[in-house]
Amino acid sequence: MQLIPCPWCGPREETEFHYGGQAHVAYPEDPSALTDQEWAQYVFFRDNPSGPFAERWSHSAGCRRWFNAVRDTRTHDLLSVHRIGEPVPDLGEKDEVVS
């Protein structure tokens, strides 16, 4: 069982959390102006890197708050966890974070 460190509650079992997709994806400025193809791009297409990746998570069985995490997609290790609105922490020697 993997422990995920909630920024508010501390480490909890992974079963308490839900994955929310790629972090830092901006909502379209003028959604009514998008074509169907542009909406499909926004809704369905995300980065799929091998290495550090910025993600959104929800502590759904705890405080119910959303937060961001950087997870290595090769190893599933959580490299950092931070509250939404906070900058992605510097990971030092780690690979560049895709967000």
N, C-alpha and C positions, 0 to 999 in steps of 0.2 A: 504494500500500500504506500503510495506516495503522499508526502505531506506538502500542502501548499500553504505558504505563509500569507494569510490575509493581512493587509495593511492595518486593519482595525482590530481584528480578533486574535492575530498570531497564527501559528501553524495549526492546520486542521487537516483531516483526511480528505483525499481527493474526491470522495463521494459527496461531499458537501458543496461542490462547485460545479458550475456549468460554463462551458467554453462559449465565448461570444464572438469569435472571429478575429480578423485582423484589426489591430488598433490603428488609430490615427488616419482613418479613412474619412475624408471630409464629405459632408452631405452636399449635394449639388446646390449651387447658389440660386438657380432658377429652375426648379424641377419641372415646371410646366413647359419649359422650352426644350426638354430632352426628347429625342426620338426614341422609339421602342428599342432600337439597337443600343443607344447610349444608356438607357435604363438597364438593359441586360448586362452591359459592361459594368455598371455601378453595382448592381445587385449580386451578380454571380461570379465575376472575375476578380480573384485576389492573387497576391503573390504566393509562391510556393517554394521558398528557398530551402537550401540545405545549410543549416546553421542557425545563428541567432535570429529570432523573429518576434516582433512586437505583437502581442495579442491582448484581447479583452477577456476578462473573466468576471463571473458573478458568484459571490458567496451566498448561493441560493438557500442553503439550509442553515445559515447563520445570520449575519447582520444584513443580508440581502443587498449589499452595496456592490457596485461595479468597480473594478480596478484594472490596471494594465500590468502586464508581465512580459518579460523577455524570456523566451524559452528556446533552447537549442533543439531544433527539429531532428537532429541526428541522434541525440541521446535522451531527449525529453527532460533534461535538467532545466530547472528554473534558474536563470542567471540573475534576475532581479525582479522585484515586485514594487509597484509604486501606485499612488493614488492618481485617478484621472485628473488631468490638469497639471500634474508635475512633469518636469522634463524626464526623458529617458536617462537613467543614470549612466555615467561613464563606466564602461566595462573593462577599461584598461587594455590589456593585451588581447582580449577576445576579438573575434571577427566583427565586422561592421554589422550593426543591427539593421534589418530590413523592416520598415514600418510603413 
